[in-house]
Amino acid sequence: MALDVNGKTVELDGNGNLIDPTQWDEDVAKALAAADDTMGELTQEHFDVLKYLREEYFNNNSNQPMERQINKDMGKIWGKKISSKDLYQLFPG
């Protein structure tokens, strides 16, 4: 499966994930979100979470932080208390 984004072909696996994670950028994220019926237009908060998770993944041996840590770190970035419900509203699927 492939996705055309701004004239470049981005290869996806059977689950719709990038085969080559170095191809990720905001335009690719927008195209992936547009292809997902549960996602609307991506906001700055979406990109904050996506960039945070990518950094954590690549800087921590492919490990992701626990949900509680994500909430805590996003709360620091956004300057407000974040709950799991807030993240589920951003990413409902």
KOLLUM-720777 format. One record per residue (C-alpha): residue number from 1; residue in one letter; x negated, y negated, z negated. Coordinates in Angstrom, 1 decimal. Each point is the difference from the previous one (the first is absolute). Example, Ala and Ser with C-alpha at 12.3 -4.5 7.8 and 13.67 -1.06 7.14 Angstrom:
2
REC | 1 | A | -12.3 | 4.5 | -7.8
REC | 2 | S | -1.4 | -3.4 | 0.7
This chain:
93
REC | 1 | M | 0.0 | 0.0 | 0.0
REC | 2 | A | -1.3 | -3.5 | 0.8
REC | 3 | L | 1.0 | -3.6 | -0.6
REC | 4 | D | -0.8 | -2.9 | 2.3
REC | 5 | V | -1.0 | -3.1 | -2.0
REC | 6 | N | -1.1 | -3.1 | 1.9
REC | 7 | G | -1.3 | 2.1 | 2.9
REC | 8 | K | -1.9 | 2.5 | -2.1
REC | 9 | T | 1.0 | 3.6 | -0.6
REC | 10 | V | 0.2 | 1.1 | -3.6
REC | 11 | E | 0.1 | 3.8 | -0.5
REC | 12 | L | 2.4 | 1.3 | -2.7
REC | 13 | D | 0.2 | 3.5 | -1.5
REC | 14 | G | 3.2 | 2.0 | -0.2
REC | 15 | N | 1.1 | -2.0 | -3.1
REC | 16 | G | -0.6 | -3.4 | 1.6
REC | 17 | N | -3.2 | -0.7 | -1.9
REC | 18 | L | -3.0 | -1.5 | 1.7
REC | 19 | I | -2.6 | 2.6 | 1.2
REC | 20 | D | -2.7 | -2.7 | 0.0
REC | 21 | P | 0.5 | -2.2 | -3.1
REC | 22 | T | -2.4 | -2.6 | 1.4
REC | 23 | Q | 2.6 | -0.9 | 2.5
REC | 24 | W | 2.2 | -1.4 | -2.7
REC | 25 | D | 0.7 | -3.8 | 0.0
REC | 26 | E | 3.1 | -2.1 | -0.7
REC | 27 | D | 1.3 | 0.4 | 3.5
REC | 28 | V | -0.2 | 3.8 | -0.2
REC | 29 | A | 1.8 | -0.2 | -3.4
REC | 30 | K | 2.8 | -2.1 | 1.5
REC | 31 | A | 0.4 | 2.4 | 2.9
REC | 32 | L | 0.1 | 3.0 | -2.4
REC | 33 | A | 2.6 | -1.8 | -2.2
REC | 34 | A | 2.1 | -0.9 | 3.1
REC | 35 | A | 0.1 | 3.7 | 0.9
REC | 36 | D | 1.2 | 0.9 | -3.5
REC | 37 | D | 3.8 | -0.4 | -0.4
REC | 38 | T | -0.3 | -0.7 | -3.7
REC | 39 | M | -2.4 | -2.9 | 0.3
REC | 40 | G | 0.8 | -3.5 | 0.9
REC | 41 | E | -2.5 | -2.7 | 0.9
REC | 42 | L | -3.2 | 0.2 | -2.1
REC | 43 | T | -0.5 | -2.9 | -2.4
REC | 44 | Q | -3.2 | -1.3 | -1.7
REC | 45 | E | 0.9 | 2.3 | -3.0
REC | 46 | H | 0.1 | 3.0 | 2.3
REC | 47 | F | -3.5 | -0.9 | 1.3
REC | 48 | D | -1.3 | -0.6 | -3.5
REC | 49 | V | 1.0 | 3.5 | -1.0
REC | 50 | L | -1.3 | 1.6 | 3.3
REC | 51 | K | -3.3 | -1.8 | -0.2
REC | 52 | Y | -0.4 | 0.9 | -3.7
REC | 53 | L | 0.7 | 3.7 | 0.6
REC | 54 | R | -2.4 | 0.1 | 3.0
REC | 55 | E | -2.7 | -1.5 | -2.1
REC | 56 | E | 0.6 | 2.4 | -2.8
REC | 57 | Y | 0.0 | 2.9 | 2.3
REC | 58 | F | -3.2 | -0.8 | 1.8
REC | 59 | N | -1.9 | -1.2 | -3.1
REC | 60 | N | 1.0 | 2.9 | -2.3
REC | 61 | N | -0.7 | 3.2 | 2.0
REC | 62 | S | 3.4 | 0.2 | 1.6
REC | 63 | N | 1.8 | -0.2 | -3.3
REC | 64 | Q | 3.0 | -2.2 | -0.6
REC | 65 | P | 0.8 | -1.7 | -3.3
REC | 66 | M | 3.0 | 1.1 | -2.1
REC | 67 | E | 3.2 | -1.9 | 0.5
REC | 68 | R | -0.4 | -1.7 | -3.4
REC | 69 | Q | -3.4 | -1.4 | 1.0
REC | 70 | I | 1.4 | -1.2 | 3.3
REC | 71 | N | 2.8 | -1.9 | -1.8
REC | 72 | K | -2.6 | -1.5 | -2.4
REC | 73 | D | -2.3 | -1.1 | 2.8
REC | 74 | M | 2.7 | -1.4 | 2.2
REC | 75 | G | 1.4 | -1.9 | -3.0
REC | 76 | K | -3.4 | -1.7 | -0.4
REC | 77 | I | -0.1 | -0.9 | 3.7
REC | 78 | W | 3.6 | -1.2 | 0.1
REC | 79 | G | -0.1 | -1.6 | -3.5
REC | 80 | K | 3.1 | 1.8 | -1.3
REC | 81 | K | 0.9 | 3.3 | -1.6
REC | 82 | I | 0.6 | 2.7 | 2.6
REC | 83 | S | 2.1 | 3.2 | -0.5
REC | 84 | S | 0.2 | 3.1 | 2.0
REC | 85 | K | 3.4 | -1.2 | 1.2
REC | 86 | D | -1.7 | -3.0 | 1.6
REC | 87 | L | -2.3 | 2.2 | 2.0
REC | 88 | Y | 2.8 | 2.3 | 1.0
REC | 89 | Q | 1.9 | -3.0 | 1.3
REC | 90 | L | -2.9 | -1.0 | 2.1
REC | 91 | F | -0.6 | 3.6 | 1.3
REC | 92 | P | 3.4 | 1.8 | -0.2
REC | 93 | G | -0.8 | 3.0 | 2.2
